[in-house]
């Protein structure tokens, strides 16, 4: 899925820039974009940044086509893809003022007050309202976080904080240097084509500054725009030799970025698949209780991989014995050790798989201590090999509960989900 969207982003960026500038600028900017190490990193991670970025680029392509040809099919395609981008990640809303301002500047207010544009605006507004309702209902954590920063005083450190992402994380030094020079020249020459991309960068910068984006990934969406400006510098020169020299320099920079990205070691953790395979191949009971200090997700992923019938349920100890919120335990759900055994017998749990680490939550510490009693049998101990500092000298232990009994009928699983501010109940039957 992520690779598909990365390919889509690269192709649509090329088509967009070719339509605005020319093939040379499109090729060079696309090459800089897809070889940017930060982009490569997120094209190898299952998160929403790359799909959202791709949908923003696709929406921008149809927006430009509509501005050029004013055909209803492009307006319709723009509305659909833009809404998709916002639904994939709400931060994509930063493009709305970019589209509005650019359209008003280039087309005028009269073009905005047409049947096609009014219809498009109504559709966008209604769908955004739907997203707002969904966000208010299911994203309590995000809402409280954004509100906390939106109404706080914007200080200098907060303004600089967002800018640091550009040179600390997003761009290599050659691309950053050429981009800054090219932006300055474009502003000085009042290049009309650069207006949209300057608005793009400015709008995102204002949003991530207001909400104080905690991580560089929240600002990944301006990388294509920054990669465009060095490529546009080729057109600053009228003499062919200078064009060739600058184009060659940009190709070398793209090669340099590729080497950096290629040499970057992906995060890995070997051992989880072996544990998952053991549990599946030696299945006893319908449910496995899994306790982890580092929420890598690997154990559950590999359990799904090796369980083609999808009939093994994995209970997370940090949702059953406690409540987890963004890697922090915010609630202890049991008050005595015997409640662990009640849960094991009520839900028919035979295997307990846990990372051999120290736990802050006392229910999780109790579980770690109880599995070493004579009520359990240690079936496997699997060392984890990883380049993640949090998983150094850690092993996965697989214990079998001697007192296993089939699950009791009519049991209800209840979990608190702090991120959405709600609890969910599921009948085990």
C-alpha positions as CSV (number, residue, x, y, z in Angstrom):
1,X,0.0,0.0,0.0
2,X,2.7,2.5,1.0
3,X,4.9,1.7,-2.1
4,X,1.8,2.2,-4.3
5,X,1.2,5.6,-2.9
6,X,4.9,6.5,-3.1
7,X,4.9,5.6,-6.8
8,X,1.7,7.6,-7.3
9,X,3.2,10.6,-5.6
10,X,6.3,10.5,-7.8
11,X,4.4,10.1,-11.0
12,X,1.8,12.8,-10.2
13,X,4.4,15.2,-9.0
14,X,6.2,14.8,-12.4
15,X,3.0,15.4,-14.3
16,X,2.1,18.4,-12.2
17,X,5.4,20.1,-12.5
18,X,5.7,19.3,-16.2
19,X,2.4,21.1,-16.8
20,X,3.5,24.2,-14.8
21,X,7.1,24.4,-15.9
22,X,8.7,21.8,-18.3
23,X,10.0,18.3,-18.5
24,X,13.5,19.2,-17.3
25,X,12.3,20.9,-14.1
26,X,9.7,18.1,-13.6
27,X,12.4,15.3,-13.9
28,X,14.9,17.0,-11.7
29,X,12.5,18.0,-8.9
30,X,10.9,14.5,-9.0
31,X,14.3,12.9,-8.7
32,X,15.2,15.1,-5.7
33,X,11.8,14.4,-4.1
34,X,11.9,10.6,-4.3
35,X,15.5,10.3,-3.2
36,X,15.1,12.6,-0.2
37,X,16.2,10.3,2.8
38,X,13.3,11.4,4.9
39,X,10.8,10.6,2.2
40,X,12.5,7.2,1.6
41,X,12.3,6.4,5.3
42,X,8.6,7.0,5.4
43,X,8.0,5.1,2.1
44,X,9.2,2.0,4.1
45,X,7.0,2.6,7.1
46,X,3.3,1.7,7.4
47,X,2.0,5.1,8.4
48,X,-0.4,7.6,6.7
49,X,2.2,10.3,5.8
50,X,3.0,9.0,2.3
51,X,-0.6,8.3,1.3
52,X,-1.7,11.7,2.5
53,X,1.2,13.4,0.6
54,X,0.3,11.5,-2.6
55,X,-3.4,12.5,-2.3
56,X,-2.4,16.1,-1.8
57,X,-0.3,16.0,-4.9
58,X,-3.0,14.3,-6.9
59,X,-5.6,16.9,-5.7
60,X,-3.1,19.7,-6.7
61,X,-2.7,18.2,-10.2
62,X,-6.5,18.3,-10.8
63,X,-6.8,21.8,-9.2
64,X,-4.2,23.1,-11.8
65,X,-6.0,21.3,-14.6
66,X,-9.2,22.9,-13.6
67,X,-7.6,26.4,-13.4
68,X,-6.2,25.8,-17.0
69,X,-9.2,24.3,-18.7
70,X,-12.2,24.9,-16.3
71,X,-13.7,21.6,-17.1
72,X,-16.2,20.1,-14.6
73,X,-14.5,16.7,-14.6
74,X,-11.3,18.3,-13.1
75,X,-13.3,20.2,-10.5
76,X,-15.0,16.9,-9.5
77,X,-11.7,15.0,-9.4
78,X,-10.1,17.8,-7.3
79,X,-12.9,17.8,-4.7
80,X,-12.8,14.0,-4.4
81,X,-9.0,13.6,-4.0
82,X,-8.7,16.6,-1.8
83,X,-11.4,15.2,0.6
84,X,-9.6,11.9,0.5
85,X,-6.4,13.6,1.6
86,X,-8.1,15.2,4.5
87,X,-9.8,12.0,5.6
88,X,-6.4,10.2,5.4
89,X,-4.9,12.8,7.8
90,X,-6.6,15.9,9.0
91,X,-3.5,18.0,8.8
92,X,-4.0,18.1,5.0
93,X,-6.5,20.9,5.6
94,X,-3.6,23.3,5.4
95,X,-4.0,23.1,1.6
96,X,-7.5,24.6,1.7
97,X,-6.3,28.2,2.1
98,X,-3.6,27.6,-0.5
99,X,-6.1,26.6,-3.1
100,X,-8.5,29.5,-2.2
101,X,-5.8,32.2,-2.2
102,X,-4.2,31.0,-5.4
103,X,-7.5,30.8,-7.2
104,X,-8.5,34.3,-6.1
105,X,-5.2,35.8,-7.0
106,X,-5.0,34.2,-10.5
107,X,-8.7,34.0,-11.4
108,X,-10.4,36.7,-9.4
109,X,-13.5,36.7,-7.1
110,X,-15.9,36.5,-10.1
111,X,-14.6,33.1,-11.2
112,X,-15.1,31.9,-7.7
113,X,-18.8,32.8,-7.7
114,X,-19.9,30.4,-10.4
115,X,-22.3,27.4,-10.2
116,X,-19.4,24.9,-10.5
117,X,-17.3,26.5,-7.8
118,X,-20.2,27.1,-5.4
119,X,-21.2,23.4,-5.8
120,X,-17.6,22.3,-5.2
121,X,-17.3,24.5,-2.1
122,X,-20.6,23.2,-0.7
123,X,-19.5,19.5,-1.2
124,X,-16.1,20.2,0.4
125,X,-17.7,22.0,3.4
126,X,-20.2,19.2,4.0
127,X,-17.6,16.5,3.9
128,X,-15.2,18.5,6.1
129,X,-18.1,18.9,8.6
130,X,-18.5,15.1,8.6
131,X,-14.8,14.7,9.4
132,X,-15.1,17.3,12.2
133,X,-17.9,15.3,13.7
134,X,-15.9,12.1,13.5
135,X,-12.8,13.8,14.9
136,X,-14.8,15.2,17.9
137,X,-16.3,11.8,18.5
138,X,-13.2,9.6,18.2
139,X,-10.1,11.8,18.7
140,X,-10.3,13.3,22.1
141,X,-6.6,13.0,22.7
142,X,-5.8,14.9,19.5
143,X,-8.4,17.6,20.2
144,X,-7.1,18.3,23.7
145,X,-3.5,18.4,22.4
146,X,-4.4,20.8,19.6
147,X,-6.5,23.1,21.8
148,X,-3.8,23.2,24.4
149,X,-1.4,24.8,21.8
150,X,-3.8,26.8,19.7
151,X,-4.8,29.1,22.6
152,X,-1.3,29.4,24.1
153,X,1.1,32.2,23.5
154,X,3.3,31.7,20.4
155,X,6.8,32.4,21.5
156,X,10.0,32.7,19.5
157,X,11.1,29.2,20.5
158,X,7.9,27.8,19.1
159,X,8.4,29.7,15.8
160,X,11.9,28.3,15.4
161,X,10.9,24.8,16.5
162,X,9.0,24.2,13.3
163,X,11.7,25.6,11.0
164,X,14.3,23.3,12.6
165,X,12.6,20.4,10.9
166,X,13.8,21.6,7.5
167,X,17.5,21.5,8.1
168,X,17.6,18.9,11.0
169,X,15.4,16.3,9.4
170,X,13.8,17.0,6.0
171,X,16.4,18.2,3.5
172,X,20.0,17.5,2.8
173,X,22.3,20.5,3.0
174,X,22.8,20.9,-0.8
175,X,19.0,20.8,-1.5
176,X,18.3,23.2,1.4
177,X,21.0,25.7,0.2
178,X,19.9,25.7,-3.4
179,X,16.2,25.9,-2.4
180,X,16.8,29.0,-0.2
181,X,18.7,30.7,-3.1
182,X,16.1,29.8,-5.6
183,X,13.2,30.9,-3.4
184,X,14.9,34.3,-3.0
185,X,15.5,34.7,-6.7
186,X,11.9,33.6,-7.5
187,X,10.5,36.2,-5.1
188,X,12.8,38.9,-6.5
189,X,11.7,38.1,-10.0
190,X,8.0,37.8,-9.0
191,X,7.8,34.4,-10.7
192,X,4.0,33.7,-10.9
193,X,4.5,29.9,-11.0
194,X,6.3,29.9,-7.7
195,X,3.4,31.6,-5.9
196,X,1.5,28.4,-5.3
197,X,4.4,26.5,-3.8
198,X,5.4,29.5,-1.6
199,X,1.8,29.5,-0.3
200,X,2.1,25.7,0.2
201,X,5.2,26.1,2.4
202,X,3.8,29.1,4.3
203,X,0.4,27.6,5.0
204,X,1.9,24.3,6.4
205,X,4.4,26.3,8.4
206,X,1.7,28.4,10.1
207,X,-0.4,25.3,10.9
208,X,2.4,23.2,12.5
209,X,3.6,26.3,14.4
210,X,0.1,26.9,15.8
211,X,-0.4,23.3,16.9
212,X,3.3,22.9,17.8
213,X,3.9,19.7,15.8
214,X,6.0,17.5,18.1
215,X,7.6,15.4,15.3
216,X,9.2,16.1,11.9
217,X,6.7,13.8,10.2
218,X,3.9,16.3,10.7
219,X,5.7,18.7,8.3
220,X,6.7,16.1,5.7
221,X,4.2,17.7,3.3
222,X,6.4,20.6,2.3
223,X,9.3,18.5,1.1
224,X,8.1,18.3,-2.6
225,X,7.8,22.1,-2.7
226,X,11.3,22.5,-1.3
227,X,12.6,20.0,-3.8
228,X,11.0,22.0,-6.7
229,X,12.9,25.2,-6.2
230,X,16.4,23.9,-6.8
231,X,15.1,22.4,-10.1
232,X,13.5,25.7,-11.2
233,X,17.0,27.3,-10.9
234,X,17.9,25.6,-14.2
235,X,15.6,28.1,-15.9
236,X,17.3,31.1,-14.4
237,X,20.0,30.7,-17.0
238,X,19.6,31.4,-20.7
239,X,22.9,29.9,-21.9
240,X,22.9,26.2,-22.5
241,X,26.2,25.4,-20.8
242,X,25.0,26.9,-17.5
243,X,21.8,24.8,-17.7
244,X,23.9,21.7,-18.3
245,X,26.2,22.4,-15.4
246,X,23.3,23.1,-12.9
247,X,21.4,20.0,-14.2
248,X,24.5,17.9,-13.7
249,X,24.9,19.3,-10.2
250,X,21.3,18.4,-9.3
251,X,21.8,14.8,-10.7
252,X,24.9,14.4,-8.5
253,X,22.9,15.7,-5.5
254,X,20.1,13.2,-6.2
255,X,22.8,10.4,-6.4
256,X,24.2,11.6,-3.1
257,X,20.7,11.5,-1.5
258,X,20.2,8.1,-2.9
259,X,23.4,6.8,-1.3
260,X,22.4,8.2,2.1
261,X,18.9,6.7,1.9
262,X,20.3,3.3,0.6
263,X,22.8,3.1,3.5
264,X,20.3,3.8,6.2
265,X,19.6,0.7,8.3
266,X,16.0,-0.1,8.8
267,X,14.8,-0.8,12.4
268,X,14.4,-4.5,12.9
269,X,13.8,-7.0,15.8
270,X,14.3,-10.7,15.2
271,X,12.7,-13.1,17.6
272,X,9.0,-12.1,17.5
273,X,8.3,-14.2,14.4
274,X,9.8,-17.3,16.0
275,X,7.6,-16.8,19.1
276,X,4.5,-16.2,17.0
277,X,5.2,-19.3,15.0
278,X,5.6,-21.4,18.1
279,X,2.3,-20.3,19.5
280,X,0.4,-20.9,16.3
281,X,2.0,-24.3,15.6
282,X,1.5,-25.5,19.2
283,X,-1.9,-23.9,19.7
284,X,-3.6,-24.5,23.0
285,X,-6.6,-22.4,23.8
286,X,-8.1,-19.6,21.7
287,X,-6.4,-16.7,23.4
288,X,-2.8,-15.7,24.0
289,X,-1.9,-13.0,26.6
290,X,0.9,-10.8,25.3
291,X,2.8,-8.4,27.5
292,X,5.3,-5.9,26.0
293,X,7.2,-2.9,27.3
294,X,8.1,-1.9,23.7
295,X,5.0,-1.8,21.6
296,X,6.6,-2.8,18.3
297,X,3.5,-4.7,17.1
298,X,5.7,-7.4,15.6
299,X,4.3,-10.3,17.7
300,X,0.7,-9.6,16.7
301,X,1.7,-9.1,13.1
302,X,3.5,-12.4,12.8
303,X,0.7,-14.2,14.7
304,X,-1.6,-13.0,12.0
305,X,0.9,-14.0,9.3
306,X,1.2,-17.6,10.5
307,X,-2.5,-18.1,11.5
308,X,-4.2,-18.3,8.1
309,X,-7.6,-19.1,9.7
310,X,-7.5,-16.1,11.9
311,X,-8.8,-18.0,14.9
312,X,-6.2,-17.0,17.5
313,X,-7.0,-14.0,19.7
314,X,-4.2,-11.9,21.2
315,X,-5.0,-10.1,24.4
316,X,-2.6,-7.2,25.2
317,X,-1.8,-7.2,28.9
318,X,-1.6,-3.4,28.8
319,X,-5.2,-3.3,27.8
320,X,-6.5,-6.1,30.0
321,X,-4.6,-5.8,33.2
322,X,-4.0,-2.1,32.8
323,X,-4.8,0.7,30.3
324,X,-2.2,2.0,27.9
325,X,-2.2,5.5,26.3
326,X,0.6,6.3,23.8
327,X,3.1,3.9,25.5
328,X,2.2,5.1,29.0
329,X,0.1,3.2,31.5
330,X,-2.6,5.5,32.7
331,X,-4.8,3.0,34.7
332,X,-4.3,-0.2,36.6
333,X,-7.3,-2.5,36.1
334,X,-6.7,-5.1,38.7
335,X,-6.0,-4.7,42.4
336,X,-4.6,-8.1,43.5
337,X,-2.6,-11.0,41.9
338,X,-5.5,-13.5,42.0
339,X,-7.4,-11.4,39.5
340,X,-4.7,-12.4,36.9
341,X,-5.8,-16.1,37.3
342,X,-9.5,-15.2,37.1
343,X,-8.8,-13.5,33.8
344,X,-6.7,-16.5,32.5
345,X,-9.5,-19.0,33.4
346,X,-12.5,-16.8,32.4
347,X,-11.1,-16.2,28.9
348,X,-9.4,-19.6,28.4
349,X,-5.8,-18.3,28.1
350,X,-3.1,-21.0,27.9
351,X,0.0,-19.2,26.6
352,X,1.5,-16.0,28.1
353,X,4.1,-14.4,26.0
354,X,6.1,-11.5,27.4
355,X,9.2,-9.3,26.9
356,X,11.6,-9.9,29.8
357,X,11.8,-6.3,31.0
358,X,11.0,-4.3,34.0
359,X,7.5,-2.9,34.1
360,X,6.3,0.3,35.9
361,X,2.7,-0.9,36.2
362,X,2.2,-3.2,39.2
363,X,-0.3,-5.5,37.4
364,X,2.2,-6.1,34.6
365,X,5.0,-6.6,37.2
366,X,2.8,-9.1,39.0
367,X,2.2,-11.0,35.7
368,X,6.0,-11.1,35.2
369,X,6.5,-12.5,38.7
370,X,3.6,-15.0,38.6
371,X,4.8,-16.7,35.3
372,X,7.9,-17.7,37.2
373,X,5.9,-19.6,39.8
374,X,5.1,-23.3,39.7
375,X,1.7,-22.6,38.1
376,X,3.4,-22.0,34.8
377,X,5.8,-23.9,32.5
378,X,8.5,-22.0,30.5
379,X,8.2,-23.4,27.0
380,X,10.6,-21.2,25.1
381,X,13.0,-18.4,25.7
382,X,13.8,-16.5,22.5
383,X,16.5,-13.7,22.6
384,X,15.6,-10.6,20.6
385,X,18.2,-9.3,18.2
386,X,17.5,-5.7,17.3
387,X,19.1,-2.4,16.4
388,X,16.5,-0.6,18.6
389,X,18.2,0.5,21.8
390,X,15.0,-0.3,23.8
391,X,15.3,-4.0,22.9
392,X,19.0,-4.6,23.8
393,X,19.5,-7.7,26.0
394,X,15.8,-8.5,25.9
395,X,14.2,-12.0,25.4
396,X,10.7,-13.2,24.7
397,X,9.5,-15.8,27.1
398,X,6.6,-18.2,26.3
399,X,4.9,-19.7,29.3
400,X,2.1,-22.2,29.4
401,X,-0.5,-21.9,32.2
402,X,-1.0,-25.2,33.9
403,X,-4.5,-24.3,35.1
404,X,-5.8,-23.7,31.5
405,X,-9.6,-24.2,31.1
406,X,-11.8,-23.5,28.1
407,X,-13.3,-20.0,28.1
408,X,-16.5,-19.4,30.0
409,X,-19.6,-18.6,28.0
410,X,-21.1,-15.1,28.1
411,X,-17.9,-13.4,29.1
412,X,-17.5,-9.8,28.0
413,X,-14.2,-8.1,27.2
414,X,-14.1,-4.5,28.3
415,X,-11.3,-2.1,27.3
416,X,-10.7,1.6,27.9
417,X,-9.4,3.5,24.9
418,X,-8.1,6.9,26.2
419,X,-7.2,8.1,22.7
420,X,-10.9,8.3,21.8
421,X,-12.1,8.9,25.3
422,X,-14.4,5.9,25.3
423,X,-14.7,2.3,26.4
424,X,-15.6,-0.7,24.2
425,X,-17.3,-3.9,25.2
426,X,-17.0,-7.1,23.1
427,X,-18.8,-10.4,23.7
428,X,-16.2,-13.1,23.6
429,X,-18.7,-15.6,22.2
